Amino acid sequence: MLTGSELLAKVKELGDVSKSDLVRACGYVSDRKDGGDRLNFTAFYEALLEAKGVNLSSGGAAIGKGGRKLSYIAKVQGNGNLLIGKAYTAMLNLEPGDEFEIKLGKKAIRLIPTGAAAEHSEAADQVDE
């Protein structure tokens, strides 16, 4: 299998051949159980990108759990619901059945636990005075 500058040179040399022939000529072929050839397109394209200076493997490896991380952004779904997600509710130690009062502000949506709603409104009244 060719890599790096050798791979780039071979791709330029072959020019307008089919993708299958290009992968085969660069050595990205393995044998199948039935005796046929299996073309490893993914490995070929990853090697080609790496030869051009694009490295795909280093970014996602450090994140873990499928490469997902919290974005702190919520989007309205097609059905109109605003979904927060389990990761955020776990951070707040919320349990199924917890209830909140929704307070809409100019630039924020506040979720106030229903037991704390009376306390919050009293505190807000004191701040306004």
N, CA, C and O atoms as CSV, one atom per row, in Angstrom:
chain,resi,resn,atom,element,x,y,z
A,1,MET,N,N,0.837,-1.180,0.000
A,1,MET,CA,C,0.000,0.000,0.000
A,1,MET,C,C,0.883,1.244,0.000
A,1,MET,O,O,1.805,1.369,0.806
A,2,LEU,N,N,0.592,2.139,-0.895
A,2,LEU,CA,C,1.348,3.381,-0.993
A,2,LEU,C,C,0.796,4.405,-0.012
A,2,LEU,O,O,-0.407,4.441,0.248
A,3,THR,N,N,1.672,5.231,0.527
A,3,THR,CA,C,1.262,6.309,1.424
A,3,THR,C,C,2.094,7.543,1.123
A,3,THR,O,O,3.100,7.475,0.417
A,4,GLY,N,N,1.660,8.666,1.667
A,4,GLY,CA,C,2.416,9.913,1.568
A,4,GLY,C,C,2.647,10.390,0.148
A,4,GLY,O,O,1.751,10.335,-0.693
A,5,SER,N,N,3.864,10.860,-0.110
A,5,SER,CA,C,4.194,11.441,-1.416
A,5,SER,C,C,4.152,10.393,-2.526
A,5,SER,O,O,3.847,10.720,-3.673
A,6,GLU,N,N,4.459,9.128,-2.193
A,6,GLU,CA,C,4.378,8.060,-3.203
A,6,GLU,C,C,2.937,7.891,-3.686
A,6,GLU,O,O,2.693,7.702,-4.878
A,7,LEU,N,N,1.991,7.959,-2.758
A,7,LEU,CA,C,0.573,7.829,-3.108
A,7,LEU,C,C,0.132,8.990,-3.992
A,7,LEU,O,O,-0.540,8.783,-5.002
A,8,LEU,N,N,0.504,10.202,-3.619
A,8,LEU,CA,C,0.137,11.375,-4.422
A,8,LEU,C,C,0.728,11.295,-5.825
A,8,LEU,O,O,0.056,11.631,-6.800
A,9,ALA,N,N,1.979,10.852,-5.934
A,9,ALA,CA,C,2.631,10.732,-7.240
A,9,ALA,C,C,1.919,9.696,-8.105
A,9,ALA,O,O,1.718,9.921,-9.298
A,10,LYS,N,N,1.540,8.572,-7.520
A,10,LYS,CA,C,0.857,7.507,-8.268
A,10,LYS,C,C,-0.509,7.980,-8.757
A,10,LYS,O,O,-0.902,7.685,-9.885
A,11,VAL,N,N,-1.233,8.716,-7.908
A,11,VAL,CA,C,-2.550,9.234,-8.291
A,11,VAL,C,C,-2.408,10.208,-9.455
A,11,VAL,O,O,-3.205,10.167,-10.392
A,12,LYS,N,N,-1.405,11.083,-9.412
A,12,LYS,CA,C,-1.176,12.024,-10.516
A,12,LYS,C,C,-0.762,11.290,-11.782
A,12,LYS,O,O,-1.180,11.649,-12.883
A,13,GLU,N,N,0.052,10.270,-11.624
A,13,GLU,CA,C,0.546,9.496,-12.766
A,13,GLU,C,C,-0.594,8.787,-13.492
A,13,GLU,O,O,-0.635,8.770,-14.722
A,14,LEU,N,N,-1.514,8.206,-12.732
A,14,LEU,CA,C,-2.602,7.435,-13.344
A,14,LEU,C,C,-3.675,8.322,-13.965
A,14,LEU,O,O,-4.342,7.906,-14.912
A,15,GLY,N,N,-3.848,9.519,-13.455
A,15,GLY,CA,C,-4.766,10.470,-14.066
A,15,GLY,C,C,-6.219,10.052,-14.048
A,15,GLY,O,O,-6.813,9.893,-12.982
A,16,ASP,N,N,-6.807,9.870,-15.254
A,16,ASP,CA,C,-8.246,9.660,-15.394
A,16,ASP,C,C,-8.656,8.192,-15.445
A,16,ASP,O,O,-9.473,7.823,-16.287
A,17,VAL,N,N,-8.127,7.360,-14.590
A,17,VAL,CA,C,-8.575,5.964,-14.538
A,17,VAL,C,C,-9.751,5.873,-13.568
A,17,VAL,O,O,-10.019,6.808,-12.814
A,18,SER,N,N,-10.439,4.752,-13.594
A,18,SER,CA,C,-11.589,4.586,-12.701
A,18,SER,C,C,-11.123,4.518,-11.249
A,18,SER,O,O,-9.959,4.231,-10.971
A,19,LYS,N,N,-12.044,4.784,-10.334
A,19,LYS,CA,C,-11.711,4.749,-8.910
A,19,LYS,C,C,-11.239,3.364,-8.492
A,19,LYS,O,O,-10.289,3.232,-7.721
A,20,SER,N,N,-11.896,2.343,-8.997
A,20,SER,CA,C,-11.516,0.969,-8.643
A,20,SER,C,C,-10.096,0.660,-9.093
A,20,SER,O,O,-9.314,0.078,-8.341
A,21,ASP,N,N,-9.761,1.051,-10.322
A,21,ASP,CA,C,-8.412,0.805,-10.832
A,21,ASP,C,C,-7.369,1.595,-10.043
A,21,ASP,O,O,-6.260,1.112,-9.812
A,22,LEU,N,N,-7.728,2.800,-9.637
A,22,LEU,CA,C,-6.823,3.637,-8.862
A,22,LEU,C,C,-6.530,3.006,-7.497
A,22,LEU,O,O,-5.379,2.957,-7.064
A,23,VAL,N,N,-7.572,2.528,-6.829
A,23,VAL,CA,C,-7.407,1.883,-5.520
A,23,VAL,C,C,-6.579,0.613,-5.665
A,23,VAL,O,O,-5.711,0.329,-4.840
A,24,ARG,N,N,-6.852,-0.142,-6.712
A,24,ARG,CA,C,-6.132,-1.403,-6.969
A,24,ARG,C,C,-4.646,-1.122,-7.253
A,24,ARG,O,O,-3.775,-1.821,-6.737
A,25,ALA,N,N,-4.361,-0.104,-8.070
A,25,ALA,CA,C,-2.980,0.211,-8.446
A,25,ALA,C,C,-2.161,0.725,-7.262
A,25,ALA,O,O,-0.942,0.557,-7.229
A,26,CYS,N,N,-2.827,1.348,-6.297
A,26,CYS,CA,C,-2.119,1.869,-5.127
A,26,CYS,C,C,-1.985,0.825,-4.023
A,26,CYS,O,O,-1.381,1.095,-2.985
A,27,GLY,N,N,-2.542,-0.362,-4.241
A,27,GLY,CA,C,-2.332,-1.463,-3.309
A,27,GLY,C,C,-3.341,-1.592,-2.192
A,27,GLY,O,O,-3.093,-2.323,-1.234
A,28,TYR,N,N,-4.459,-0.917,-2.276
A,28,TYR,CA,C,-5.473,-0.993,-1.226
A,28,TYR,C,C,-6.486,-2.084,-1.559
A,28,TYR,O,O,-7.670,-1.819,-1.770
A,29,VAL,N,N,-5.983,-3.325,-1.601
A,29,VAL,CA,C,-6.779,-4.499,-1.958
A,29,VAL,C,C,-6.504,-5.580,-0.924
A,29,VAL,O,O,-5.363,-5.772,-0.502
A,30,SER,N,N,-7.553,-6.284,-0.519
A,30,SER,CA,C,-7.376,-7.446,0.359
A,30,SER,C,C,-8.156,-8.613,-0.241
A,30,SER,O,O,-9.030,-8.420,-1.085
A,31,ASP,N,N,-7.831,-9.810,0.200
A,31,ASP,CA,C,-8.479,-11.012,-0.331
A,31,ASP,C,C,-9.723,-11.345,0.485
A,31,ASP,O,O,-9.725,-11.260,1.713
A,32,ARG,N,N,-10.782,-11.728,-0.229
A,32,ARG,CA,C,-11.999,-12.182,0.436
A,32,ARG,C,C,-11.945,-13.687,0.604
A,32,ARG,O,O,-11.102,-14.358,0.007
A,33,LYS,N,N,-12.848,-14.216,1.422
A,33,LYS,CA,C,-12.892,-15.659,1.675
A,33,LYS,C,C,-13.191,-16.453,0.409
A,33,LYS,O,O,-12.707,-17.573,0.242
A,34,ASP,N,N,-13.985,-15.871,-0.476
A,34,ASP,CA,C,-14.344,-16.587,-1.707
A,34,ASP,C,C,-13.273,-16.469,-2.792
A,34,ASP,O,O,-13.466,-16.953,-3.907
A,35,GLY,N,N,-12.153,-15.835,-2.474
A,35,GLY,CA,C,-11.050,-15.735,-3.424
A,35,GLY,C,C,-11.033,-14.450,-4.223
A,35,GLY,O,O,-10.064,-14.189,-4.937
A,36,GLY,N,N,-12.067,-13.642,-4.126
A,36,GLY,CA,C,-12.114,-12.384,-4.863
A,36,GLY,C,C,-11.331,-11.285,-4.162
A,36,GLY,O,O,-10.811,-11.472,-3.062
A,37,ASP,N,N,-11.261,-10.154,-4.813
A,37,ASP,CA,C,-10.564,-9.001,-4.246
A,37,ASP,C,C,-11.565,-8.061,-3.590
A,37,ASP,O,O,-12.670,-7.856,-4.093
A,38,ARG,N,N,-11.161,-7.497,-2.466
A,38,ARG,CA,C,-11.956,-6.478,-1.784
A,38,ARG,C,C,-11.172,-5.183,-1.856
A,38,ARG,O,O,-10.034,-5.110,-1.392
A,39,LEU,N,N,-11.779,-4.163,-2.437
A,39,LEU,CA,C,-11.123,-2.865,-2.560
A,39,LEU,C,C,-11.384,-2.053,-1.296
A,39,LEU,O,O,-12.536,-1.858,-0.908
A,40,ASN,N,N,-10.329,-1.585,-0.662
A,40,ASN,CA,C,-10.435,-0.828,0.589
A,40,ASN,C,C,-10.472,0.671,0.287
A,40,ASN,O,O,-9.477,1.375,0.456
A,41,PHE,N,N,-11.639,1.148,-0.165
A,41,PHE,CA,C,-11.789,2.553,-0.531
A,41,PHE,C,C,-11.572,3.469,0.670
A,41,PHE,O,O,-10.921,4.507,0.551
A,42,THR,N,N,-12.114,3.090,1.823
A,42,THR,CA,C,-11.995,3.944,3.007
A,42,THR,C,C,-10.540,4.149,3.392
A,42,THR,O,O,-10.115,5.278,3.636
A,43,ALA,N,N,-9.779,3.071,3.448
A,43,ALA,CA,C,-8.359,3.184,3.799
A,43,ALA,C,C,-7.613,4.016,2.759
A,43,ALA,O,O,-6.728,4.799,3.103
A,44,PHE,N,N,-7.974,3.842,1.482
A,44,PHE,CA,C,-7.330,4.601,0.412
A,44,PHE,C,C,-7.592,6.100,0.568
A,44,PHE,O,O,-6.667,6.909,0.507
A,45,TYR,N,N,-8.868,6.461,0.771
A,45,TYR,CA,C,-9.206,7.882,0.886
A,45,TYR,C,C,-8.612,8.504,2.150
A,45,TYR,O,O,-8.197,9.663,2.132
A,46,GLU,N,N,-8.567,7.741,3.248
A,46,GLU,CA,C,-7.940,8.261,4.465
A,46,GLU,C,C,-6.446,8.503,4.240
A,46,GLU,O,O,-5.911,9.522,4.676
A,47,ALA,N,N,-5.776,7.574,3.564
A,47,ALA,CA,C,-4.350,7.742,3.267
A,47,ALA,C,C,-4.128,8.916,2.320
A,47,ALA,O,O,-3.156,9.657,2.463
A,48,LEU,N,N,-5.022,9.087,1.358
A,48,LEU,CA,C,-4.911,10.193,0.413
A,48,LEU,C,C,-5.078,11.536,1.124
A,48,LEU,O,O,-4.323,12.475,0.870
A,49,LEU,N,N,-6.067,11.625,2.012
A,49,LEU,CA,C,-6.264,12.864,2.767
A,49,LEU,C,C,-5.077,13.156,3.678
A,49,LEU,O,O,-4.642,14.302,3.794
A,50,GLU,N,N,-4.558,12.124,4.318
A,50,GLU,CA,C,-3.403,12.314,5.195
A,50,GLU,C,C,-2.178,12.750,4.393
A,50,GLU,O,O,-1.384,13.564,4.865
A,51,ALA,N,N,-2.023,12.209,3.181
A,51,ALA,CA,C,-0.905,12.603,2.324
A,51,ALA,C,C,-1.021,14.066,1.908
A,51,ALA,O,O,-0.011,14.735,1.687
A,52,LYS,N,N,-2.251,14.561,1.803
A,52,LYS,CA,C,-2.465,15.962,1.446
A,52,LYS,C,C,-2.432,16.880,2.661
A,52,LYS,O,O,-2.577,18.095,2.525
A,53,GLY,N,N,-2.240,16.302,3.856
A,53,GLY,CA,C,-2.115,17.118,5.063
A,53,GLY,C,C,-3.371,17.238,5.890
A,53,GLY,O,O,-3.393,17.994,6.861
A,54,VAL,N,N,-4.420,16.514,5.538
A,54,VAL,CA,C,-5.658,16.538,6.309
A,54,VAL,C,C,-5.665,15.315,7.210
A,54,VAL,O,O,-5.639,14.185,6.722
A,55,ASN,N,N,-5.700,15.532,8.531
A,55,ASN,CA,C,-5.671,14.418,9.470
A,55,ASN,C,C,-7.033,14.303,10.146
A,55,ASN,O,O,-7.428,15.196,10.896
A,56,LEU,N,N,-7.747,13.223,9.890
A,56,LEU,CA,C,-9.087,13.036,10.432
A,56,LEU,C,C,-9.102,12.281,11.750
A,56,LEU,O,O,-10.059,12.424,12.511
A,57,SER,N,N,-8.107,11.500,12.048
A,57,SER,CA,C,-8.171,10.599,13.193
A,57,SER,C,C,-7.843,11.259,14.525
A,57,SER,O,O,-8.297,10.760,15.555
A,58,SER,N,N,-7.094,12.336,14.569
A,58,SER,CA,C,-6.656,12.882,15.855
A,58,SER,C,C,-7.748,13.646,16.590
A,58,SER,O,O,-7.734,13.671,17.821
A,59,GLY,N,N,-8.690,14.267,15.896
A,59,GLY,CA,C,-9.683,15.102,16.561
A,59,GLY,C,C,-10.680,14.349,17.401
A,59,GLY,O,O,-10.953,14.762,18.528
A,60,GLY,N,N,-11.237,13.265,16.907
A,60,GLY,CA,C,-12.288,12.564,17.618
A,60,GLY,C,C,-11.808,11.620,18.690
A,60,GLY,O,O,-12.603,11.231,19.544
A,61,ALA,N,N,-10.553,11.233,18.691
A,61,ALA,CA,C,-10.079,10.221,19.628
A,61,ALA,C,C,-10.050,10.734,21.059
A,61,ALA,O,O,-10.263,9.951,21.985
A,62,ALA,N,N,-9.800,11.996,21.270
A,62,ALA,CA,C,-9.668,12.519,22.622
A,62,ALA,C,C,-11.010,12.759,23.298
A,62,ALA,O,O,-11.073,12.829,24.526
A,63,ILE,N,N,-12.080,12.888,22.527
A,63,ILE,CA,C,-13.372,13.240,23.092
A,63,ILE,C,C,-14.026,12.047,23.778
A,63,ILE,O,O,-14.539,12.185,24.888
A,64,GLY,N,N,-14.018,10.894,23.149
A,64,GLY,CA,C,-14.623,9.702,23.739
A,64,GLY,C,C,-16.122,9.675,23.533
A,64,GLY,O,O,-16.708,10.653,23.069
A,65,LYS,N,N,-16.736,8.571,23.873
A,65,LYS,CA,C,-18.184,8.357,23.755
A,65,LYS,C,C,-18.707,8.794,22.390
A,65,LYS,O,O,-19.651,9.580,22.310
A,66,GLY,N,N,-18.110,8.299,21.339
A,66,GLY,CA,C,-18.617,8.589,20.010
A,66,GLY,C,C,-18.298,9.981,19.516
A,66,GLY,O,O,-18.844,10.395,18.494
A,67,GLY,N,N,-17.445,10.718,20.187
A,67,GLY,CA,C,-17.067,12.039,19.727
A,67,GLY,C,C,-18.067,13.123,20.052
A,67,GLY,O,O,-17.983,14.220,19.500
A,68,ARG,N,N,-19.006,12.850,20.927
A,68,ARG,CA,C,-19.993,13.871,21.255
A,68,ARG,C,C,-19.543,14.672,22.461
A,68,ARG,O,O,-18.919,14.143,23.381
A,69,LYS,N,N,-19.866,15.942,22.445
A,69,LYS,CA,C,-19.607,16.797,23.590
A,69,LYS,C,C,-20.762,17.778,23.703
A,69,LYS,O,O,-21.488,18.007,22.736
A,70,LEU,N,N,-20.929,18.348,24.872
A,70,LEU,CA,C,-22.038,19.263,25.098
A,70,LEU,C,C,-21.800,20.570,24.351
A,70,LEU,O,O,-20.705,21.131,24.394
A,71,SER,N,N,-22.832,21.044,23.669
A,71,SER,CA,C,-22.706,22.278,22.904
A,71,SER,C,C,-23.388,23.454,23.592
A,71,SER,O,O,-23.143,24.605,23.231
A,72,TYR,N,N,-24.241,23.178,24.578
A,72,TYR,CA,C,-25.016,24.193,25.283
A,72,TYR,C,C,-25.889,24.990,24.326
A,72,TYR,O,O,-26.118,26.183,24.522
A,73,ILE,N,N,-26.373,24.318,23.291
A,73,ILE,CA,C,-27.287,24.912,22.325
A,73,ILE,C,C,-28.472,23.970,22.178
A,73,ILE,O,O,-28.295,22.762,22.025
A,74,ALA,N,N,-29.678,24.520,22.222
A,74,ALA,CA,C,-30.883,23.714,22.027
A,74,ALA,C,C,-31.597,24.226,20.784
A,74,ALA,O,O,-31.625,25.430,20.529
A,75,LYS,N,N,-32.171,23.316,20.018
A,75,LYS,CA,C,-32.898,23.686,18.808
A,75,LYS,C,C,-34.338,23.218,18.929
A,75,LYS,O,O,-34.619,22.195,19.555
A,76,VAL,N,N,-35.243,23.969,18.329
A,76,VAL,CA,C,-36.643,23.575,18.298
A,76,VAL,C,C,-36.792,22.477,17.261
A,76,VAL,O,O,-36.344,22.619,16.123
A,77,GLN,N,N,-37.424,21.376,17.661
A,77,GLN,CA,C,-37.615,20.256,16.756
A,77,GLN,C,C,-38.757,20.539,15.790
A,77,GLN,O,O,-39.483,21.522,15.941
A,78,GLY,N,N,-38.908,19.674,14.804
A,78,GLY,CA,C,-39.942,19.839,13.787
A,78,GLY,C,C,-41.349,19.848,14.353
A,78,GLY,O,O,-42.242,20.472,13.780
A,79,ASN,N,N,-41.561,19.160,15.477
A,79,ASN,CA,C,-42.893,19.122,16.074
A,79,ASN,C,C,-43.121,20.281,17.040
A,79,ASN,O,O,-44.170,20.345,17.681
A,80,GLY,N,N,-42.164,21.195,17.156
A,80,GLY,CA,C,-42.316,22.365,18.010
A,80,GLY,C,C,-41.764,22.202,19.410
A,80,GLY,O,O,-41.751,23.165,20.176
A,81,ASN,N,N,-41.311,21.021,19.765
A,81,ASN,CA,C,-40.765,20.791,21.101
A,81,ASN,C,C,-39.342,21.318,21.207
A,81,ASN,O,O,-38.578,21.314,20.242
A,82,LEU,N,N,-39.017,21.767,22.397
A,82,LEU,CA,C,-37.660,22.192,22.704
A,82,LEU,C,C,-37.050,21.106,23.574
A,82,LEU,O,O,-37.444,20.936,24.727
A,83,LEU,N,N,-36.094,20.375,23.030
A,83,LEU,CA,C,-35.507,19.232,23.719
A,83,LEU,C,C,-34.211,19.653,24.400
A,83,LEU,O,O,-33.322,20.224,23.768
A,84,ILE,N,N,-34.113,19.366,25.691
A,84,ILE,CA,C,-32.914,19.714,26.445
A,84,ILE,C,C,-31.900,18.584,26.392
A,84,ILE,O,O,-30.759,18.823,25.996
A,85,GLY,N,N,-32.259,17.381,26.767
A,85,GLY,CA,C,-31.368,16.236,26.667
A,85,GLY,C,C,-30.901,15.711,28.010
A,85,GLY,O,O,-30.850,16.437,29.003
A,86,LYS,N,N,-30.564,14.431,28.014
A,86,LYS,CA,C,-30.203,13.730,29.242
A,86,LYS,C,C,-28.912,14.255,29.864
A,86,LYS,O,O,-28.803,14.308,31.089
A,87,ALA,N,N,-27.945,14.639,29.058
A,87,ALA,CA,C,-26.669,15.110,29.598
A,87,ALA,C,C,-26.866,16.349,30.465
A,87,ALA,O,O,-26.231,16.482,31.511
A,88,TYR,N,N,-27.739,17.252,30.035
A,88,TYR,CA,C,-27.972,18.480,30.785
A,88,TYR,C,C,-28.799,18.217,32.038
A,88,TYR,O,O,-28.528,18.795,33.091
A,89,THR,N,N,-29.806,17.349,31.935
A,89,THR,CA,C,-30.611,17.039,33.118
A,89,THR,C,C,-29.787,16.277,34.147
A,89,THR,O,O,-30.010,16.431,35.347
A,90,ALA,N,N,-28.841,15.462,33.700
A,90,ALA,CA,C,-27.965,14.747,34.631
A,90,ALA,C,C,-27.042,15.726,35.355
A,90,ALA,O,O,-26.760,15.544,36.539
A,91,MET,N,N,-26.571,16.755,34.664
A,91,MET,CA,C,-25.717,17.763,35.298
A,91,MET,C,C,-26.457,18.485,36.415
A,91,MET,O,O,-25.853,18.894,37.407
A,92,LEU,N,N,-27.775,18.642,36.251
A,92,LEU,CA,C,-28.599,19.343,37.238
A,92,LEU,C,C,-29.226,18.399,38.254
A,92,LEU,O,O,-30.002,18.832,39.107
A,93,ASN,N,N,-28.897,17.113,38.171
A,93,ASN,CA,C,-29.458,16.086,39.062
A,93,ASN,C,C,-30.982,16.060,39.023
A,93,ASN,O,O,-31.625,15.915,40.063
A,94,LEU,N,N,-31.559,16.198,37.846
A,94,LEU,CA,C,-33.012,16.164,37.696
A,94,LEU,C,C,-33.480,14.727,37.561
A,94,LEU,O,O,-32.778,13.882,37.005
A,95,GLU,N,N,-34.662,14.460,38.071
A,95,GLU,CA,C,-35.254,13.128,38.035
A,95,GLU,C,C,-36.527,13.171,37.198
A,95,GLU,O,O,-37.137,14.232,37.064
A,96,PRO,N,N,-36.942,12.034,36.631
A,96,PRO,CA,C,-38.224,11.989,35.916
A,96,PRO,C,C,-39.357,12.411,36.848
A,96,PRO,O,O,-39.441,11.943,37.983
A,97,GLY,N,N,-40.214,13.286,36.370
A,97,GLY,CA,C,-41.337,13.766,37.172
A,97,GLY,C,C,-41.094,15.122,37.804
A,97,GLY,O,O,-42.038,15.723,38.316
A,98,ASP,N,N,-39.865,15.635,37.790
A,98,ASP,CA,C,-39.603,16.973,38.326
A,98,ASP,C,C,-40.382,17.982,37.495
A,98,ASP,O,O,-40.421,17.892,36.268
A,99,GLU,N,N,-41.013,18.959,38.186
A,99,GLU,CA,C,-41.832,19.952,37.493
A,99,GLU,C,C,-41.207,21.332,37.619
A,99,GLU,O,O,-40.570,21.661,38.620
A,100,PHE,N,N,-41.407,22.133,36.571
A,100,PHE,CA,C,-40.836,23.468,36.529
A,100,PHE,C,C,-41.873,24.463,36.055
A,100,PHE,O,O,-42.766,24.133,35.275
A,101,GLU,N,N,-41.740,25.686,36.537
A,101,GLU,CA,C,-42.528,26.787,36.018
A,101,GLU,C,C,-41.653,27.491,34.989
A,101,GLU,O,O,-40.466,27.713,35.230
A,102,ILE,N,N,-42.227,27.840,33.853
A,102,ILE,CA,C,-41.466,28.473,32.779
A,102,ILE,C,C,-41.645,29.982,32.880
A,102,ILE,O,O,-42.769,30.482,32.840
A,103,LYS,N,N,-40.550,30.697,33.010
A,103,LYS,CA,C,-40.565,32.160,33.040
A,103,LYS,C,C,-39.853,32.655,31.788
A,103,LYS,O,O,-38.690,32.327,31.552
A,104,LEU,N,N,-40.559,33.443,30.993
A,104,LEU,CA,C,-39.972,33.982,29.772
A,104,LEU,C,C,-39.454,35.389,30.033
A,104,LEU,O,O,-40.200,36.259,30.481
A,105,GLY,N,N,-38.189,35.605,29.754
A,105,GLY,CA,C,-37.582,36.916,29.885
A,105,GLY,C,C,-37.273,37.472,28.508
A,105,GLY,O,O,-37.619,36.865,27.495
A,106,LYS,N,N,-36.615,38.636,28.470
A,106,LYS,CA,C,-36.281,39.240,27.180
A,106,LYS,C,C,-35.265,38.404,26.413
A,106,LYS,O,O,-35.379,38.248,25.197
A,107,LYS,N,N,-34.270,37.865,27.119
A,107,LYS,CA,C,-33.219,37.110,26.449
A,107,LYS,C,C,-33.026,35.724,27.030
A,107,LYS,O,O,-32.020,35.074,26.746
A,108,ALA,N,N,-33.967,35.257,27.836
A,108,ALA,CA,C,-33.758,33.970,28.497
A,108,ALA,C,C,-35.078,33.263,28.762
A,108,ALA,O,O,-36.134,33.888,28.861
A,109,ILE,N,N,-34.989,31.966,28.872
A,109,ILE,CA,C,-36.096,31.133,29.333
A,109,ILE,C,C,-35.623,30.534,30.643
A,109,ILE,O,O,-34.609,29.838,30.677
A,110,ARG,N,N,-36.344,30.796,31.715
A,110,ARG,CA,C,-35.951,30.272,33.021
A,110,ARG,C,C,-36.883,29.141,33.412
A,110,ARG,O,O,-38.104,29.249,33.293
A,111,LEU,N,N,-36.284,28.055,33.881
A,111,LEU,CA,C,-37.044,26.929,34.399
A,111,LEU,C,C,-36.888,26.946,35.911
A,111,LEU,O,O,-35.794,26.725,36.430
A,112,ILE,N,N,-37.977,27.209,36.613
A,112,ILE,CA,C,-37.938,27.324,38.063
A,112,ILE,C,C,-38.695,26.141,38.645
A,112,ILE,O,O,-39.861,25.936,38.308
A,113,PRO,N,N,-38.057,25.355,39.514
A,113,PRO,CA,C,-38.765,24.225,40.131
A,113,PRO,C,C,-40.042,24.715,40.800
A,113,PRO,O,O,-40.034,25.761,41.449
A,114,THR,N,N,-41.143,23.974,40.653
A,114,THR,CA,C,-42.444,24.437,41.151
A,114,THR,C,C,-42.424,24.692,42.644
A,114,THR,O,O,-43.128,25.595,43.095
A,115,GLY,N,N,-41.677,23.969,43.426
A,115,GLY,CA,C,-41.576,24.220,44.859
A,115,GLY,C,C,-40.847,25.512,45.157
A,115,GLY,O,O,-41.083,26.136,46.192
A,116,ALA,N,N,-39.972,25.916,44.272
A,116,ALA,CA,C,-39.178,27.126,44.480
A,116,ALA,C,C,-39.783,28.331,43.780
A,116,ALA,O,O,-39.215,29.421,43.846
A,117,ALA,N,N,-40.927,28.166,43.105
A,117,ALA,CA,C,-41.523,29.264,42.345
A,117,ALA,C,C,-41.947,30.399,43.263
A,117,ALA,O,O,-41.734,31.568,42.941
A,118,ALA,N,N,-42.542,30.069,44.402
A,118,ALA,CA,C,-42.982,31.104,45.332
A,118,ALA,C,C,-41.781,31.852,45.898
A,118,ALA,O,O,-41.808,33.078,46.015
A,119,GLU,N,N,-40.734,31.121,46.246
A,119,GLU,CA,C,-39.529,31.752,46.780
A,119,GLU,C,C,-38.899,32.671,45.743
A,119,GLU,O,O,-38.437,33.764,46.073
A,120,HIS,N,N,-38.882,32.222,44.474
A,120,HIS,CA,C,-38.262,33.010,43.410
A,120,HIS,C,C,-39.045,34.286,43.160
A,120,HIS,O,O,-38.445,35.343,42.964
A,121,SER,N,N,-40.382,34.215,43.160
A,121,SER,CA,C,-41.184,35.404,42.891
A,121,SER,C,C,-41.029,36.416,44.023
A,121,SER,O,O,-41.022,37.621,43.773
A,122,GLU,N,N,-40.902,35.938,45.281
A,122,GLU,CA,C,-40.673,36.848,46.401
A,122,GLU,C,C,-39.314,37.520,46.268
A,122,GLU,O,O,-39.188,38.720,46.511
A,123,ALA,N,N,-38.302,36.759,45.886
A,123,ALA,CA,C,-36.963,37.321,45.718
A,123,ALA,C,C,-36.946,38.324,44.577
A,123,ALA,O,O,-36.276,39.353,44.667
A,124,ALA,N,N,-37.677,38.039,43.504
A,124,ALA,CA,C,-37.735,38.954,42.367
A,124,ALA,C,C,-38.434,40.245,42.759
A,124,ALA,O,O,-38.037,41.323,42.318
A,125,ASP,N,N,-39.485,40.145,43.593
A,125,ASP,CA,C,-40.184,41.340,44.052
A,125,ASP,C,C,-39.265,42.214,44.895
A,125,ASP,O,O,-39.314,43.441,44.799
A,126,GLN,N,N,-38.426,41.591,45.722
A,126,GLN,CA,C,-37.511,42.340,46.571
A,126,GLN,C,C,-36.453,43.051,45.732
A,126,GLN,O,O,-36.044,44.163,46.067
A,127,VAL,N,N,-36.009,42.423,44.651
A,127,VAL,CA,C,-35.009,43.036,43.779
A,127,VAL,C,C,-35.613,44.222,43.043
A,127,VAL,O,O,-34.939,45.232,42.840
A,128,ASP,N,N,-36.889,44.111,42.638
A,128,ASP,CA,C,-37.547,45.180,41.891
A,128,ASP,C,C,-37.741,46.430,42.742
A,128,ASP,O,O,-37.775,47.539,42.209
A,129,GLU,N,N,-37.868,46.266,44.057
A,129,GLU,CA,C,-38.163,47.408,44.929
A,129,GLU,C,C,-37.011,48.288,45.138
A,129,GLU,O,O,-37.118,49.287,45.849
